[in-house]
């Protein structure tokens, strides 16, 4: 992860992770010791010749790997509601989740929307920002899509939600609109 050459490697660009090859220079070890001494880092067990600084903690290579994998765990995304690229969006599905579904919040697209930070509801109201449906010839005829056309809310295909997840950002709705360009805000 860190660059080559002499001295300590710092700034890998991976969320505060820096490699320090303890065998390469005394400067690297001194830097780690200084970080511990001034309280900006804490020591960890080292099993090899490489120690790493992860979020201001000096840790072994094994511990750093474990911490990096934990940071990529999808369960952490699901555990933080209201945080993500769709924070502030209020989504209603139409013809995606069955009306009689006893636990609609377990539908994969519902889970995806909430993981992206959106609030998902079962009915439209003044706070609804997006109506999401499968692309189908009859999608424009649902009451919820007609409601979106009347109120100025977005009516978008399920593909938009998937694109937001893939890109990790709020993707522009225009390419995924279920309405004519003039009627979708």
C-alpha positions as CSV (number, residue, x, y, z in Angstrom):
1,X,0.0,0.0,0.0
2,X,2.5,2.7,0.9
3,X,5.1,3.8,-1.7
4,X,8.6,2.4,-2.1
5,X,11.9,4.0,-1.3
6,X,13.5,4.7,2.1
7,X,11.9,6.2,5.2
8,X,8.4,5.7,6.4
9,X,5.5,5.1,4.0
10,X,2.6,7.3,4.8
11,X,-0.7,8.2,3.2
12,X,-2.0,5.3,1.3
13,X,-5.3,7.0,0.6
14,X,-7.1,4.1,2.2
15,X,-9.0,5.7,5.1
16,X,-6.1,6.6,7.3
17,X,-4.0,3.5,6.7
18,X,-0.2,3.8,6.3
19,X,2.4,1.1,6.0
20,X,5.6,1.3,8.0
21,X,8.3,-1.3,7.3
22,X,9.9,-1.6,10.7
23,X,12.9,-3.4,9.2
24,X,13.6,-0.7,6.6
25,X,14.5,2.3,8.8
26,X,14.8,3.4,12.4
27,X,12.9,6.5,11.3
28,X,9.7,4.4,10.7
29,X,9.9,2.9,14.1
30,X,10.7,6.2,15.7
31,X,7.7,7.8,14.0
32,X,5.4,5.0,15.3
33,X,6.8,5.3,18.8
34,X,6.4,9.1,18.7
35,X,2.8,8.7,17.7
36,X,2.2,6.4,20.6
37,X,4.1,8.7,23.0
38,X,2.1,11.8,22.1
39,X,-1.2,9.9,22.3
40,X,-2.2,10.1,18.6
41,X,-1.7,6.3,18.3
42,X,-1.8,3.2,20.4
43,X,0.4,0.1,20.1
44,X,-0.7,-3.3,19.0
45,X,1.0,-6.6,18.9
46,X,3.3,-7.1,16.0
47,X,3.9,-10.5,14.7
48,X,6.0,-9.7,11.6
49,X,8.4,-7.1,10.6
50,X,5.6,-4.8,9.3
51,X,3.5,-2.7,11.5
52,X,0.8,-0.4,10.1
53,X,-1.0,2.7,11.2
54,X,-4.8,2.4,10.9
55,X,-7.0,5.2,12.0
56,X,-4.1,6.5,14.2
57,X,-3.4,3.1,15.8
58,X,-0.2,1.2,15.3
59,X,-1.2,-2.4,14.6
60,X,0.2,-5.6,13.1
61,X,-0.4,-6.5,9.5
62,X,-2.9,-9.1,10.5
63,X,-4.9,-6.7,12.6
64,X,-4.8,-4.1,9.8
65,X,-6.2,-6.6,7.3
66,X,-9.0,-7.5,9.7
67,X,-9.9,-3.8,10.3
68,X,-9.9,-3.1,6.5
69,X,-12.2,-6.0,5.9
70,X,-14.5,-4.9,8.7
71,X,-14.7,-1.4,7.0
72,X,-16.0,-3.1,3.8
73,X,-18.6,-5.2,5.6
74,X,-22.0,-4.5,4.0
75,X,-23.7,-5.0,7.4
76,X,-22.1,-1.7,8.5
77,X,-23.9,0.0,5.7
78,X,-27.2,-1.5,6.7
79,X,-26.6,-0.6,10.3
80,X,-26.5,3.2,9.6
81,X,-30.0,4.3,8.5
82,X,-30.3,7.7,6.9
83,X,-26.6,7.9,5.8
84,X,-25.7,7.4,2.1
85,X,-26.1,8.8,-1.3
86,X,-29.9,8.8,-1.2
87,X,-30.2,10.5,2.2
88,X,-33.2,12.7,2.1
89,X,-35.0,10.7,-0.6
90,X,-38.4,9.2,0.3
91,X,-39.2,6.3,-2.0
92,X,-42.4,4.5,-2.7
93,X,-42.4,1.3,-4.8
94,X,-45.2,0.5,-7.3
95,X,-45.7,-3.0,-8.7
96,X,-42.3,-4.0,-7.2
97,X,-43.3,-5.3,-3.7
98,X,-46.5,-7.3,-3.6
99,X,-49.4,-5.5,-1.9
100,X,-50.1,-8.5,0.4
101,X,-46.4,-8.9,1.3
102,X,-46.3,-9.4,5.1
103,X,-42.8,-8.0,5.5
104,X,-42.2,-5.6,2.6
105,X,-39.1,-4.3,4.3
106,X,-37.3,-7.6,3.6
107,X,-37.6,-7.2,-0.2
108,X,-34.1,-6.8,-1.7
109,X,-34.9,-3.5,-3.4
110,X,-36.4,-2.1,-0.2
111,X,-33.2,-3.2,1.6
112,X,-31.1,-1.6,-1.1
113,X,-32.9,1.7,-0.9
114,X,-32.6,1.9,2.9
115,X,-28.9,0.8,2.7
116,X,-28.4,3.8,0.4
117,X,-29.9,6.1,3.0
118,X,-33.4,6.5,1.6
119,X,-36.6,6.3,3.6
120,X,-39.1,3.8,2.1
121,X,-42.8,4.1,2.5
122,X,-45.8,2.1,1.4
123,X,-47.9,5.0,0.2
124,X,-47.4,8.4,-1.4
125,X,-47.7,11.7,0.6
126,X,-46.2,15.2,0.4
127,X,-42.8,13.9,1.5
128,X,-42.5,11.4,-1.3
129,X,-39.6,12.3,-3.7
130,X,-39.4,9.1,-5.9
131,X,-41.8,6.5,-7.2
132,X,-39.9,3.4,-8.3
133,X,-41.3,0.8,-10.7
134,X,-40.1,-1.9,-13.1
135,X,-39.9,-0.7,-16.7
136,X,-43.0,-2.1,-18.3
137,X,-45.6,-0.8,-20.8
138,X,-48.2,-0.4,-18.0
139,X,-45.9,1.2,-15.5
140,X,-47.2,4.7,-16.4
141,X,-50.7,3.7,-15.6
142,X,-50.3,2.9,-11.9
143,X,-51.9,5.4,-9.5
144,X,-48.5,6.1,-7.9
145,X,-46.8,7.0,-11.2
146,X,-49.8,9.2,-12.1
147,X,-49.4,10.8,-8.7
148,X,-45.7,11.5,-9.4
149,X,-46.6,13.1,-12.7
150,X,-49.2,15.4,-11.0
151,X,-47.0,16.4,-8.1
152,X,-43.6,16.7,-9.7
153,X,-42.0,13.7,-7.8
154,X,-39.7,11.5,-9.8
155,X,-41.1,8.4,-11.4
156,X,-38.1,6.2,-12.1
157,X,-37.2,2.7,-13.1
158,X,-35.7,0.2,-10.7
159,X,-32.5,0.5,-12.7
160,X,-32.0,3.9,-11.2
161,X,-31.8,2.5,-7.7
162,X,-29.3,-0.1,-8.9
163,X,-27.2,2.6,-10.6
164,X,-27.1,4.6,-7.4
165,X,-25.8,1.6,-5.6
166,X,-23.2,0.7,-8.3
167,X,-21.9,4.3,-8.6
168,X,-22.1,5.0,-4.8
169,X,-23.8,8.4,-5.5
170,X,-27.1,9.9,-6.3
171,X,-27.4,9.3,-10.0
172,X,-29.4,11.7,-12.2
173,X,-32.9,10.5,-12.6
174,X,-33.5,11.7,-16.1
175,X,-32.0,8.7,-17.8
176,X,-34.3,6.4,-15.8
177,X,-37.6,8.3,-16.0
178,X,-40.8,6.5,-16.5
179,X,-42.5,9.7,-17.6
180,X,-42.1,12.0,-20.6
181,X,-39.2,14.5,-20.1
182,X,-41.6,17.4,-19.7
183,X,-43.5,15.8,-16.9
184,X,-40.7,14.5,-14.7
185,X,-39.0,17.3,-12.8
